[in-house]
Amino acid sequence: MRNEKRNIEKETLSNGLVVITEPMEHVRSVSVGVWVRTGSRREPSELNGISHFIEHMVFKGTERRSAEDIARSVDSVGGMLDAFTAKEMVCFNAKVMDEHLPIAFEVLSDLVLRPRFDEGDIAKEKSVVLEEIKMDQDNPDYLVHEIFTQNFWRNHPLGKPILGTRKTVAAFTRVQVLDCFRRWFAPNNMLITAAGHIEHRRLVELVAREFAHLRPADEQFADASPVPHARITTRSKKELEQVHICLGVPSYPMTDQRRYALAVLNNILGGGMSSRLFQNIRERQGLAYAVFSELNPYRDAGILSIYAGTALETAGQVVRSVTQEFASMKEALITDEELRRAKDHLKGSLMLSLESTSARMSNLARQELYFGRFFSLDEIMASIEGVTREEVRSIACEFFHPEQIGVTVLGNLDGFQLSREQLAC
């Protein structure tokens, strides 16, 4: 199957493994990724963090390589080897010169097919991940978002931390790690994407050599959609100099047709230095150094969140300033100039990102995982260009209501409280 406009080729092996490539003739590098259709969302509560733990453990050694061999194998050809775990996916990826693709792919395959999961390594890696959790707990930007997310998606796996908790990680056993690995790292639950100086047929041959023998898994996973909870939470942490505020409302899932209008709204609200929040809260009022909004869409839900760091005495004023921006986006249409600027910013960011082989490789995977099809750049540009001022206002009117706003405030609060009435918009 060929997508002519982006020259994307896709092939599905008999065991369900999907292989997707996009050649970029003007580069000499190749980025390749092995993607697993799982993530922290798929974990039962007692195993929270095990996807991320498995991601760590595959680098500790395989049947063919020690941890040092793994690190050296891609380093020695000037390449990069990386991995990450998200709420709805896990990825192992490499970027190398085109001539070194066979080496990089063999290493990636070794990681995801033949990890040892040695008992001693599991014990040591628990300590490493527990230190990672402590490090994040010491980072107030991360911590305020984590507390907000846990409260917003309360009693749902989307609200659980990707790293897990000290309690869950400390209790992982080799049997549990192996069980999750065998169930989730199955060919019909994986896809392989590559972009750069590459031939589709060549990659398919490499994939078939390593993965064709695998048997598909029978397990079909389905979970309930999350229900947003608009909770107001204050957490005192006396050693902090700033008060950190995370405020958010529900938004659309990844595949919703209104995602382009939502992206325009987010860009105008807090998506850059020319955004309303930045210009108002930082430039005009001087209340914060960092203030921005962002979107976190999932397959069946989403959040639009705002972050700001400020002084204790101005925390209430910052919250009021945010809700006033909510109100103004409901009351009046955005200007033609704002609409034009947001559209050009979104289109420019997209085009610049897709000059990278890594970004294209990720783009291929996300389109397959969420849409099962590929959008040409012309389609995406036309969709952004088609957004109207009325659509942006309609989204603001749908989501910007005080009863839908969740807030987390973290810092040396000295009795600071926030009421629902203060969120009026």
PAVOZA-42050 format. One line per field, with one value per residue (C-alpha): residue number from 1; x, y, z; residue in one letter. Coordinates in nm, 4 decimals, padded with zeros to 6 digits, m for minus. Layout:
k <- c(NUM	...);
x <- c(X	...);
y <- c(Y	...);
z <- c(Z	...);
r <- c(A	...);
// end
This chain:
k <- c(1	2	3	4	5	6	7	8	9	10	11	12	13	14	15	16	17	18	19	20	21	22	23	24	25	26	27	28	29	30	31	32	33	34	35	36	37	38	39	40	41	42	43	44	45	46	47	48	49	50	51	52	53	54	55	56	57	58	59	60	61	62	63	64	65	66	67	68	69	70	71	72	73	74	75	76	77	78	79	80	81	82	83	84	85	86	87	88	89	90	91	92	93	94	95	96	97	98	99	100	101	102	103	104	105	106	107	108	109	110	111	112	113	114	115	116	117	118	119	120	121	122	123	124	125	126	127	128	129	130	131	132	133	134	135	136	137	138	139	140	141	142	143	144	145	146	147	148	149	150	151	152	153	154	155	156	157	158	159	160	161	162	163	164	165	166	167	168	169	170	171	172	173	174	175	176	177	178	179	180	181	182	183	184	185	186	187	188	189	190	191	192	193	194	195	196	197	198	199	200	201	202	203	204	205	206	207	208	209	210	211	212	213	214	215	216	217	218	219	220	221	222	223	224	225	226	227	228	229	230	231	232	233	234	235	236	237	238	239	240	241	242	243	244	245	246	247	248	249	250	251	252	253	254	255	256	257	258	259	260	261	262	263	264	265	266	267	268	269	270	271	272	273	274	275	276	277	278	279	280	281	282	283	284	285	286	287	288	289	290	291	292	293	294	295	296	297	298	299	300	301	302	303	304	305	306	307	308	309	310	311	312	313	314	315	316	317	318	319	320	321	322	323	324	325	326	327	328	329	330	331	332	333	334	335	336	337	338	339	340	341	342	343	344	345	346	347	348	349	350	351	352	353	354	355	356	357	358	359	360	361	362	363	364	365	366	367	368	369	370	371	372	373	374	375	376	377	378	379	380	381	382	383	384	385	386	387	388	389	390	391	392	393	394	395	396	397	398	399	400	401	402	403	404	405	406	407	408	409	410	411	412	413	414	415	416	417	418	419	420	421	422	423	424	425);
x <- c(00.0000	00.1456	00.0585	00.1692	00.1781	00.4185	00.5646	00.4764	00.4765	00.3121	00.3260	00.1739	00.3478	00.1378	00.1693	00.0212	00.3418	00.3099	00.6108	00.5958	00.8633	00.8985	01.2081	01.3795	01.6210	01.8029	01.9378	02.1998	02.0525	01.7798	01.5597	01.3905	01.1566	00.9909	00.6577	00.4480	00.0749	00.0728	00.1904	00.1034	m00.2665	m00.2741	m00.1386	m00.3472	m00.3032	m00.0797	00.1586	00.1628	00.4992	00.5843	00.5830	00.8469	01.0372	01.0446	01.1686	01.4607	01.5269	01.5754	01.8887	02.0371	02.1315	02.0017	02.0840	02.3474	02.4722	02.5675	02.4473	02.7882	02.7731	02.4307	02.5620	02.8767	02.7130	02.5349	02.7811	03.0612	02.8969	02.8111	02.4434	02.1873	01.9847	01.6880	01.3530	01.0514	00.7268	00.4077	00.0487	m00.0505	00.2733	00.6314	00.9031	01.2582	01.4412	01.7743	01.9165	02.2209	02.3875	02.2049	02.4907	02.4629	02.0897	02.1445	02.3540	02.1087	01.8082	01.9720	02.0421	01.6841	01.5502	01.7742	01.6422	01.2736	01.3014	01.5676	01.6019	01.7427	01.5543	01.8236	01.7142	02.0190	01.9626	01.5964	01.6975	01.9511	01.7151	01.4443	01.6887	01.7555	01.3834	01.3162	01.5863	01.4200	01.0891	01.2621	01.4248	01.0862	00.9332	01.2033	01.1041	00.8057	00.7109	00.6806	00.5184	00.2376	00.1468	00.1558	m00.0718	m00.3065	m00.3219	m00.3821	m00.6736	m00.8171	m00.8281	m00.9018	m00.9615	m00.8467	m00.5108	m00.4581	m00.4226	m00.1472	00.2182	00.4136	00.7058	00.4812	00.5069	00.7708	00.5352	00.4519	00.8078	00.9585	00.7139	00.7793	00.8894	01.0659	00.7538	00.5399	00.7943	00.8166	00.4384	00.3718	00.6593	00.5332	00.1743	00.2445	00.5549	00.3677	00.3832	00.0157	00.0675	00.3719	00.4711	00.8032	00.8481	01.1464	01.2199	01.5264	01.7586	01.5946	01.4367	01.1081	01.1884	01.5244	01.3655	01.0919	01.3654	01.5432	01.2151	01.1114	01.4493	01.4048	01.0291	00.8543	00.8790	00.6852	00.3359	00.0571	m00.1025	m00.4664	m00.5232	m00.7529	m00.7283	m01.0074	m01.0596	m01.3219	m01.2959	m01.1832	m01.4203	m01.2713	m01.2833	m01.2594	m01.0947	m00.9259	m00.6134	m00.3558	m00.0298	00.2124	00.5862	00.7691	01.1090	00.9740	01.0365	00.7579	00.3937	00.3315	m00.0147	m00.1602	m00.5124	m00.7005	m01.0238	m01.1328	m01.0643	m01.0998	m00.9447	m00.6582	m00.8807	m01.1581	m01.2273	m01.2154	m00.8509	m00.7256	m00.9527	m00.8482	m00.4812	m00.5488	m00.7242	m00.4344	m00.1800	m00.3605	m00.4250	m00.0771	00.1205	00.4073	00.5546	00.2810	00.0017	m00.2541	m00.1372	00.2300	00.1612	m00.0843	00.0631	00.4356	00.4776	00.2030	00.1660	00.5108	00.3613	00.5449	00.8577	00.7034	00.3400	00.1998	m00.0831	m00.0575	m00.2735	m00.2524	m00.4859	m00.5427	m00.7443	m01.0727	m01.0092	m00.7959	m00.6813	m00.6042	m00.3827	m00.2174	00.0970	00.2358	00.4964	00.4492	00.4872	00.2476	00.1001	00.0157	m00.1118	m00.4764	m00.4190	m00.2617	m00.5605	m00.7985	m00.5974	m00.6266	m01.0027	m01.0427	m00.8747	m01.1188	m01.4077	m01.2797	m01.2464	m01.6100	m01.7424	m01.5808	m01.4335	m01.0555	m00.9146	m00.8291	m00.4667	m00.4591	m00.6145	m00.3607	m00.0670	m00.1787	m00.2310	00.1098	00.2763	00.1173	00.2024	00.5585	00.6190	00.4889	00.7048	01.0183	00.9648	00.9243	01.2717	01.3944	01.4055	01.3212	01.0111	00.8920	00.9493	00.7372	00.4753	00.4315	00.3796	00.1299	m00.0787	m00.0917	m00.1615	m00.4391	m00.5814	m00.4864	m00.4132	m00.1667	m00.2380	m00.0508	00.1047	m00.1424	m00.4342	m00.3018	m00.2265	m00.5746	m00.7335	m00.5402	m00.6229	m00.9929	m01.0306	m01.2669	m01.2937	m01.6417	m01.5083	m01.2505	m01.5162	m01.7445	m01.4721	m01.4121	m01.7861	m01.7902	m01.5020	m01.4381	m01.6816	m01.5887	m01.7424	m01.5126	m01.1885	m00.9466	m00.6652	m00.3569	m00.1513	00.1871	00.4255	00.4908	00.1231	00.0962	m00.2781	m00.3545	m00.6909	m00.8809	m01.2588	m01.4765	m01.6163	m01.2693	m01.2751	m01.5742	m01.5409);
y <- c(00.0000	00.3397	00.6944	00.8874	01.2391	01.1495	00.8390	00.6353	00.2566	00.0177	m00.3594	m00.6000	m00.9317	m01.2476	m01.2342	m00.8833	m00.6770	m00.3481	m00.1960	00.1642	00.3685	00.7173	00.7916	01.1317	01.1390	01.4580	01.3155	01.0545	00.9424	00.6930	00.6924	00.3641	00.2832	m00.0242	00.0813	m00.1189	m00.0374	m00.0244	00.2119	00.3045	00.3218	m00.0534	m00.1419	m00.2703	m00.0423	m00.2872	m00.2953	00.0806	00.1689	m00.1746	m00.0612	00.1998	m00.0563	m00.3031	m00.0200	00.0255	m00.3468	m00.4348	m00.2148	m00.4140	m00.7055	m00.9539	m01.3120	m01.1756	m00.8532	m00.7088	m00.3617	m00.2240	m00.4025	m00.2471	00.1027	00.0572	m00.1031	00.2142	00.4619	00.3057	00.4068	00.7585	00.6807	00.7400	00.4771	00.5811	00.4735	00.6252	00.5189	00.7229	00.6736	00.4858	00.3637	00.2490	00.3216	00.1960	00.3895	00.4548	00.7149	00.6261	00.6897	00.4970	00.2488	00.1469	00.0655	m00.3161	m00.2813	m00.0439	m00.2556	m00.5748	m00.4059	m00.2765	m00.6215	m00.7804	m00.5412	m00.6101	m00.9822	m01.1261	m00.9315	m01.1400	m00.9821	m01.1025	m01.1100	m00.9110	m00.6502	m00.6182	m00.5434	m00.2804	m00.1185	m00.0850	00.1383	00.3406	00.3952	00.4807	00.7497	00.8715	00.9009	01.0968	01.3257	01.4048	01.4608	01.7261	01.8990	02.1258	02.1779	01.8006	01.7432	01.9979	01.8473	01.4956	01.5860	01.7668	01.4683	01.2186	01.4272	01.5088	01.1411	01.0127	00.6349	00.5715	00.4407	00.7652	00.9389	00.7064	00.8149	00.6626	00.5880	00.4132	00.4741	00.3794	00.1108	m00.0486	m00.0399	m00.1884	m00.4823	m00.5832	m00.9457	m01.1139	m01.3259	m01.0114	m00.8442	m01.1516	m01.1965	m00.8376	m00.8494	m01.1706	m01.0488	m00.6980	m00.7414	m00.9471	m00.8798	m00.7825	m00.5310	m00.3673	m00.1614	m00.0572	00.2794	00.4345	00.7599	00.8878	00.7516	00.4091	00.1576	00.0048	m00.3438	m00.3440	m00.2655	m00.5263	m00.7855	m00.6841	m00.6951	m01.0332	m01.1831	m01.0867	m01.0821	m01.3109	m01.6157	m01.4513	m01.5710	m01.3140	m01.2716	m01.3614	m01.0933	m00.8072	m00.5105	m00.2620	m00.0214	00.2291	00.5891	00.8250	01.0707	01.4140	01.5379	01.9152	01.9081	02.1983	02.0720	02.2576	02.0904	02.2642	02.2142	02.4523	02.4443	02.5936	02.9596	02.9812	02.8789	02.6453	02.6457	02.3905	02.4611	02.2662	02.1682	01.8664	01.8800	01.6587	01.3161	01.2768	01.1890	01.4477	01.6518	01.9717	01.9095	02.1749	02.4460	02.3330	02.3660	02.7219	02.8070	02.6646	02.8554	03.1857	03.1217	03.0132	02.8540	03.0974	03.4375	03.6200	03.4297	03.6042	03.4425	03.5242	03.8812	03.9463	03.7581	03.7937	04.0996	04.3363	04.2314	04.0828	03.8055	03.5007	03.3984	03.0781	03.0662	02.8514	02.6251	02.2800	01.9984	01.6335	01.4308	01.0546	00.8076	00.8847	01.1946	01.5046	01.7896	02.1527	02.2705	02.5952	02.6222	02.9264	02.9806	03.2903	03.4392	03.3382	03.6873	03.6957	03.3339	03.4399	03.7184	03.4731	03.2372	03.5318	03.6428	03.2940	03.2727	03.6250	03.5026	03.2101	03.4545	03.6832	03.3913	03.3017	03.6566	03.7751	03.6288	03.6203	03.8807	03.8103	03.8910	03.6352	03.3705	03.4352	03.4325	03.1058	02.9305	03.0388	02.9338	02.5861	02.5330	02.6591	02.4397	02.1353	02.1939	02.2595	01.9478	01.7246	01.8151	01.5726	01.1988	01.1286	01.3497	01.1844	00.8393	00.9363	01.1015	00.7786	00.5785	00.8179	00.8419	00.4624	00.4128	00.6696	00.7046	00.3934	00.6213	00.8884	01.2548	01.4420	01.7730	01.9414	01.7841	01.9016	02.2512	02.2773	02.1637	02.4261	02.6918	02.5995	02.6880	02.9811	03.2336	03.0994	02.7458	02.8695	03.0582	02.7531	02.5399	02.8071	02.8123	02.4312	02.3885	02.7150	02.6831	02.7065	02.3672	02.2027	02.3652	02.1549	02.3307	02.2175	02.4694	02.3613	02.5628	02.7132	02.8051	02.9455	02.8796	02.9842	02.8499	02.8635	02.8432	02.7462	03.1024	03.2347	03.0329	03.2231	03.2812);
z <- c(00.0000	m00.0995	00.0082	m00.3001	m00.1580	00.1225	m00.0425	00.2668	00.2346	00.4773	00.5015	00.7537	00.8179	00.8518	01.2325	01.2475	01.2780	01.0859	00.9033	00.7746	00.5967	00.4543	00.2437	00.2704	m00.0224	00.0847	00.4143	00.5000	00.8329	00.9220	01.2307	01.3149	01.6010	01.7484	01.9006	02.1453	02.1624	02.5396	02.8129	03.1686	03.0794	03.0297	03.3744	03.6671	03.9680	04.1566	03.8565	03.7981	03.6420	03.5040	03.1366	03.2187	03.4277	03.1349	02.9105	03.1517	03.1969	02.8286	02.8308	03.1214	02.8987	02.6422	02.5535	02.3112	02.4721	02.8077	02.9060	02.8039	02.4673	02.4013	02.4753	02.2687	01.9642	01.8501	02.0059	01.8022	01.4730	01.5941	01.6385	01.9111	02.0962	02.3083	02.4522	02.6248	02.7888	02.7558	02.8692	02.5526	02.3954	02.4519	02.1956	02.1397	01.8694	01.7041	01.4676	01.2571	00.9229	00.6501	00.6054	00.9731	00.9690	00.9813	01.2993	01.4684	01.3792	01.5012	01.8362	01.8653	01.7798	02.0409	02.3057	02.2427	02.1632	02.3961	02.7244	03.0111	03.3029	03.5405	03.9075	04.0187	03.7484	03.8485	04.2073	04.0970	03.8472	04.1126	04.3005	03.9826	03.9143	04.2797	04.2500	03.9285	04.1174	04.3960	04.1405	03.9851	04.3284	04.3795	04.0522	04.1275	03.7590	03.7170	04.0553	04.0134	03.6730	03.8200	04.1131	03.8742	03.6357	03.9179	04.0420	03.6982	03.5874	03.9371	03.9688	03.6094	03.4776	03.2811	03.6167	03.7388	03.7107	03.4201	03.6551	03.9082	04.2823	04.5376	04.6662	04.3290	04.1896	04.5063	04.4818	04.1166	04.0709	03.7809	03.7197	03.6814	03.4537	03.2301	03.2201	03.1085	02.8590	02.6968	02.6738	02.5465	02.3270	02.0671	01.6896	01.6573	01.9380	01.7762	01.4769	01.3277	01.1581	00.9839	00.8044	00.6244	00.3581	00.3404	00.1047	00.2179	00.0872	00.2667	00.6038	00.5534	00.4946	00.8166	01.0097	00.8697	00.9610	01.3279	01.3865	01.1343	01.3634	01.6480	01.7235	01.7685	02.1093	02.1690	02.4304	02.3338	02.5672	02.6291	02.9151	03.0150	02.9023	03.1788	03.3441	03.4231	03.7827	03.8334	04.1751	04.3537	04.5317	04.7392	04.8433	05.0773	05.0203	05.2493	05.0789	04.7526	04.6715	04.4117	04.4036	04.1097	03.9547	03.7118	03.5914	03.3268	03.1557	02.9495	02.5759	02.2698	02.2036	01.9567	01.6597	01.7038	01.3889	01.5968	01.6949	01.4515	01.5945	01.9439	01.8445	01.7230	02.0516	02.2545	02.0472	02.0993	02.4675	02.5805	02.2983	02.2662	02.3442	02.1533	02.3311	02.5496	02.8729	02.8126	02.7090	02.9917	03.2898	03.2142	02.9958	03.1173	03.4820	03.5490	03.7637	03.6255	03.4394	03.2983	03.1851	02.9039	02.7958	02.6397	02.5036	02.6128	02.3898	02.4238	02.2207	02.3995	02.6140	02.6467	02.8724	02.8003	03.0874	03.1915	03.4036	03.5832	03.8544	04.0702	04.4189	04.6976	04.7221	04.3499	04.3089	04.3331	04.0809	03.8335	03.8621	03.8067	03.5034	03.3489	03.4063	03.2634	02.9451	02.9426	02.9737	02.6971	02.4543	02.5236	02.5022	02.1801	01.8642	01.8413	01.6028	01.2407	01.3251	01.6107	01.3860	01.1088	01.3497	01.5159	01.1824	01.0526	01.3794	01.3697	01.0028	01.0470	01.3523	01.1659	00.8596	01.0651	01.2780	00.9735	00.8508	01.1189	01.0467	01.4126	01.3999	01.0777	01.2244	01.5292	01.3095	01.1101	01.4292	01.5874	01.2704	01.2454	01.6182	01.6424	01.2907	01.0964	00.7984	00.6880	00.6282	00.3593	00.4546	00.2174	00.4075	00.7429	00.6124	00.4614	00.7889	00.9863	00.7264	00.7426	01.1136	01.1719	01.4532	01.5285	01.5790	01.8297	02.0258	02.0202	02.1848	02.4496	02.5251	02.5526	02.7977	02.9834	03.2737	03.6447	03.7252	03.4639	03.5824	03.7857	03.9731	04.1646	04.3642	04.5032	04.7194	05.0604	05.0800	05.4346	05.4458	05.0846	04.9665	04.6389	04.6029	04.3076	04.3071	04.2254	03.9017	03.7617	03.3875);
r <- c(M	R	N	E	K	R	N	I	E	K	E	T	L	S	N	G	L	V	V	I	T	E	P	M	E	H	V	R	S	V	S	V	G	V	W	V	R	T	G	S	R	R	E	P	S	E	L	N	G	I	S	H	F	I	E	H	M	V	F	K	G	T	E	R	R	S	A	E	D	I	A	R	S	V	D	S	V	G	G	M	L	D	A	F	T	A	K	E	M	V	C	F	N	A	K	V	M	D	E	H	L	P	I	A	F	E	V	L	S	D	L	V	L	R	P	R	F	D	E	G	D	I	A	K	E	K	S	V	V	L	E	E	I	K	M	D	Q	D	N	P	D	Y	L	V	H	E	I	F	T	Q	N	F	W	R	N	H	P	L	G	K	P	I	L	G	T	R	K	T	V	A	A	F	T	R	V	Q	V	L	D	C	F	R	R	W	F	A	P	N	N	M	L	I	T	A	A	G	H	I	E	H	R	R	L	V	E	L	V	A	R	E	F	A	H	L	R	P	A	D	E	Q	F	A	D	A	S	P	V	P	H	A	R	I	T	T	R	S	K	K	E	L	E	Q	V	H	I	C	L	G	V	P	S	Y	P	M	T	D	Q	R	R	Y	A	L	A	V	L	N	N	I	L	G	G	G	M	S	S	R	L	F	Q	N	I	R	E	R	Q	G	L	A	Y	A	V	F	S	E	L	N	P	Y	R	D	A	G	I	L	S	I	Y	A	G	T	A	L	E	T	A	G	Q	V	V	R	S	V	T	Q	E	F	A	S	M	K	E	A	L	I	T	D	E	E	L	R	R	A	K	D	H	L	K	G	S	L	M	L	S	L	E	S	T	S	A	R	M	S	N	L	A	R	Q	E	L	Y	F	G	R	F	F	S	L	D	E	I	M	A	S	I	E	G	V	T	R	E	E	V	R	S	I	A	C	E	F	F	H	P	E	Q	I	G	V	T	V	L	G	N	L	D	G	F	Q	L	S	R	E	Q	L	A	C);
// end
